[in-house]
Amino acid sequence: MRRCSFLAIQTFSFSGWDVENGPINGQPAFSPDVLISLTAPKLCAKHFQGRAHYLGGRFVPEALAAKYHLQLPEYPGTECIVKLS
């Protein structure tokens, strides 16, 4: 893909990435500088190598988090977004 000189921010998963396995071998793939995961990070986020990864949406009920074994971080104060890396 062409290099660009602007800050790229992506929500959910990236163009050219499998939502569970990350970049697809041999395919052009978008690699943003910043990732914002909504609800919970997708499995492909473990391959993210950008500047920062944020989680947005502190709206997951405790029962749902327990049902799916989600280990979500604490949000500071009344923040709706938390920095993961």
Secondary structure by P-SEA (a helix, b strand, c coil): cccccbbbbbccccccccccccccccbbbbbbcbbbbccccccccccccccbbbbccccccaaaaaaaccccccccccccccccc
